[in-house]
Amino acid sequence: MKFTETILDDEVKPVKVVKAELLSDFKIFLIFDDSHQQIVDFYDFLRFSKHESTRKFLNPALFQNFSIVNGNLNWNDYEMCFPIWDLYIGNIVK
């Protein structure tokens, strides 16, 4: 039996964050490489977290210190980051 690999022209490519702008204490405006735009409010996620290492980002000075690394939103060398799709749909609280 012979197997072949087929590569599709419409293959799904992962999306990446290309721009992130702080709008208020815990809201970030995101632009993705497919031009999708989303505002994500992180307040409830942080407020209801049971982990002190996450809750510390309720300090606005710590929260605003984010960067884009490899197409993802990142705080303090991956101390806090989120699945790209959750950011894309704007739902980080499940």
Backbone as a ProteinNet text record, in pm:
[ID]
protein_1_A
[PRIMARY]
MKFTETILDDEVKPVKVVKAELLSDFKIFLIFDDSHQQIVDFYDFLRFSKHESTRKFLNPALFQNFSIVNGNLNWNDYEMCFPIWDLYIGNIVK
[TERTIARY]
84.7	0	89.3	56.2	134.8	56.6	122.7	62.5	126.5	46.9	99.1	49.2	124.2	86.7	26.8	-85.7	-150.2	-145.2	-97.5	-92.9	-201.1	-288	-400.7	-363.5	-408.9	-382.8	-450.6	-563.8	-636.7	-608.3	-488	-447.8	-462.1	-510.6	-531.6	-396.8	-378.6	-255.8	-289.7	-203	-231.9	-231.3	-321.9	-324.8	-225.2	-182.3	-86	-131.6	-99.6	-121.2	-9.6	-47.3	53.6	59.5	-48.5	-49.6	-135.1	-88.9	-164	-150.5	-265.6	-267.6	-353.4	-296.2	-369.9	-472.9	-600.1	-708.5	-742	-739.4	-766.4	-691.5	-717.2	-639.4	-626.3	-735.2	-730.3	-788.6	-806.6	-857.7	-747.3	-732.8	-631.5	-699.4	-666.7	-712.7	-608.6	-653.8	-563.7	-595.3	-490.8	-504.9	-426.1	-488.8	-428.8	-380.1	-296.1	-236.5	-336.8	-458.2	-562	-653.8	-610.7	-680.5	-796.8	-823.8	-928.8	-888.5	-986.8	-963.7	-1052.1	-997.3	-1070.4	-1028.2	-1124	-1093.3	-1115	-1013.4	-1020.8	-1011.7	-1109.5	-1111.9	-1061.7	-949	-884.2	-925.2	-1004	-1033.1	-1096.7	-1203.7	-1269.4	-1178.2	-1102.1	-1007.7	-912	-856.8	-761.4	-830.1	-945.4	-1017.9	-1060.1	-1102.5	-1152.7	-1046.3	-925	-819	-790	-763.4	-729.3	-578.2	-502.5	-356.5	-299.5	-226	-166.1	-71.8	-3.8	88.3	13.6	-114.3	-197.1	-262.4	-311	-379.9	-288.4	-158.8	-67.3	-77.8	-128.4	-144.6	-265.6	-338.4	-440.3	-375	-246.6	-169.9	-153.7	-214.7	-208.8	-65.9	26.8	165.4	224.4	189.6	237.6	161.3	31	-50.9	-9.5	19.8	50.5	187.1	263.7	397.3	391.8	317	305	383.1	404.3	469.6	411.8	441.2	403.7	528.7	518.8	631.1	581.6	643.7	605.3	455.6	400.5	260.3	161.1	208.1	118.6	142.2	38.4	48	114.1	212.4	296.9	329.4	323.5	364.7	481.7	587.3	700.4	753.4	796.1	857.6	766.8	643.5	542.5	489.9	506.6	445.1	292.8	245.3	103.2	90	16.1	-15	-144.1	-200.7	-332.1	-330.6	-416.1	-430.1	-474.1	-412	-441.9	-591	-653.4	-794	-882.1	-850.2	-928.1	-918.2	-798.8	-782.3	-859.2	-853.2	-916.7	-1067.9	-1128.9	-1273.8	-1311.6	-1210.8	-1235.2	-1293.3	-1272	-1326.6	-1215.4	-1159.9	-1053.7	-1107.5	-1231.4	-1295.2	-1388.6	-1363.2	-1445.4	-1531.5
-116.9	0	123.3	221.8	343.6	460.7	538.2	657.1	780.1	879.1	1005.3	1118	1223.6	1340.9	1443.7	1498.1	1601.3	1732.1	1834.2	1965.9	2050.6	2104.2	2183.3	2330.5	2399	2541.7	2620.8	2572.2	2644.2	2587.7	2539.5	2482.6	2588.9	2547.7	2639.1	2679.3	2809.2	2861.7	2921.4	2903.8	2961.9	3114.6	3175.2	3321.2	3369	3491.5	3551.3	3691.6	3731.2	3869.2	3952.6	4061.5	4148.7	4285.6	4320.6	4447.9	4433.4	4494	4494.2	4632.5	4690.1	4824.4	4825.2	4871.5	4882	4993	4959.5	5058	5115.5	5031	5072.6	4975.2	4982.2	4899.8	4754	4692.2	4549.4	4512.3	4609.7	4583.5	4608.5	4512.3	4523.2	4506.5	4596.5	4589.5	4511.3	4404.3	4317.1	4320.7	4315.4	4296.7	4172	4086.4	3960.1	3970.1	3876.2	3882.5	3861	3819.2	3808.3	3931.8	4037.5	4166.5	4164.4	4050	4043	4132.3	4201.4	4287.7	4243.1	4253	4207.2	4290.7	4323.2	4382.9	4273.8	4250.5	4146.7	4213.7	4183.1	4233.9	4122.1	4143.7	4042.8	4051	4152.6	4178	4058.7	4002.5	3890.5	3768.8	3742.3	3630.4	3649.3	3767.7	3795	3796.6	3858.9	3874.3	3739.9	3647	3518.7	3409.6	3442.4	3342	3300.7	3174.1	3122.4	3117.7	3152.7	3147	3286.2	3297.4	3425.5	3476.6	3382.9	3424.3	3487.8	3455.9	3519	3645.3	3638.1	3752.7	3874.1	3852.4	3966.2	4061.9	4012.7	4097.8	4190.1	4183.2	4284.1	4419.4	4417.7	4540.5	4597	4712.3	4765.5	4785.2	4817.3	4835.9	4704.8	4593	4462.9	4420.6	4444.1	4401.4	4470.9	4598.8	4673.3	4638.5	4557.1	4519.8	4390.7	4391.8	4274.8	4299.1	4192.5	4203.1	4096.6	4110.6	4007.9	3926.2	3795.3	3704	3589.2	3571.7	3465.2	3466.9	3587	3599.2	3580.5	3575.8	3557.9	3669	3700.3	3798	3730.6	3798.5	3734.7	3834.5	3786.1	3865.3	3795.9	3870.7	3825.9	3687.5	3673.5	3549.8	3427.7	3439.6	3332.7	3302.3	3396.3	3376.8	3376.9	3457.8	3455	3469.8	3378.4	3385.5	3307.3	3319.7	3261.2	3191.6	3092.5	3033.1	3140.7	3141.1	3240.7	3243.2	3126.3	3123	3191.4	3175.2	3242.1	3393.7	3443.5	3586.4	3629	3546.9	3576.3	3592.8	3505.3	3515.3	3603.9	3648.4	3739.6	3675.9	3545.9	3473.6	3399.7	3465.3	3400.9	3342.2	3376.8	3322	3210.3	3090.1	2976.4	2925
0	0	0	-80.3	-92.4	-33.9	50.9	110.3	48.8	23.8	-26.4	61.9	62.2	140	45.1	82.1	2	79.8	15.8	78.3	12.9	93.4	44.3	39.1	-64.5	-76.8	34.1	82.7	186.2	325.6	343.8	472.2	581.8	695.6	807.4	865.3	881.4	939.1	1075.7	1171.3	1303.3	1296.5	1371.7	1376.5	1480.8	1463.1	1554.9	1591.5	1711.9	1754.3	1692.2	1625.9	1566.3	1634.4	1707.4	1779	1903.8	2011.3	2137.2	2200	2233.4	2290.4	2416.1	2525.7	2651.6	2640.3	2664.5	2657.1	2793.6	2896	3033	3123.8	3254.2	3347.1	3304.8	3257.6	3227.7	3091.6	3006.3	2871	2768.7	2678	2572.9	2437.4	2346.7	2208.6	2128.5	2063	1988	1839.5	1758.4	1614.6	1578	1499.7	1458.2	1314.2	1274.1	1140.6	1027.4	1058.5	955.7	956.3	1025.1	1038.2	1136.6	1199.8	1302.3	1419.7	1478.3	1593.4	1708.4	1828.6	1946.7	2066.8	2151.3	2281.4	2384.8	2466.4	2568.9	2705.8	2790.7	2928.1	3019.9	3083.2	3166.2	3312.5	3349.2	3489.8	3560.9	3507.9	3576.1	3586.8	3482.8	3489.3	3606	3619.6	3727.6	3863.6	3870.6	3998.2	4056.4	3970.2	4018.5	4024	3984.6	3988.6	4132.4	4150.5	4283.8	4304.7	4202.7	4210.1	4235.9	4343.6	4379.6	4270	4201	4094.3	3976.8	3962.1	3859.2	3913.3	4036.8	4096.3	4111	4115.9	4130.6	4012	3897.2	3779.9	3791.6	3903.7	3933.2	3961.7	3987.7	4000.2	3858.8	3829.3	3693.3	3640.8	3727.6	3682.9	3630.3	3693.8	3645.5	3520.4	3519.9	3406.5	3276.9	3285	3162.9	3104.6	3173.3	3127.1	3044.9	2935.9	2848.7	2720.6	2646.7	2516.5	2424	2297.4	2199.8	2171.8	2198.4	2175.7	2088.9	1975.3	1882.1	1850.7	1835.9	1798.4	1911.1	2035.1	2148.8	2250.4	2325.4	2432.8	2552.5	2610.5	2710.6	2821.5	2944.8	3060.2	3128.2	3152	3234.3	3194.7	3070.5	3020.8	3042	2994.2	2998.5	3138.6	3230.9	3362.4	3348.4	3253.7	3221.5	3069.8	3009.5	2866.4	2844.1	2726.8	2698.3	2563.7	2546.2	2413.3	2313.2	2197.9	2095.8	2061.2	2048.7	2008.5	2112.3	2241.3	2345.4	2330.8	2299	2275.6	2150.2	2049.6	1921.1	1936.1	2014.4	2033.7	2151.9	2227.6	2338.1	2461.3	2477.1	2593.1	2665.7	2767.9	2845.7	2976.4	3013.1	3133	3088.7	3136.6	3091.9	3202.7
[MASK]
++++++++++++++++++++++++++++++++++++++++++++++++++++++++++++++++++++++++++++++++++++++++++++++

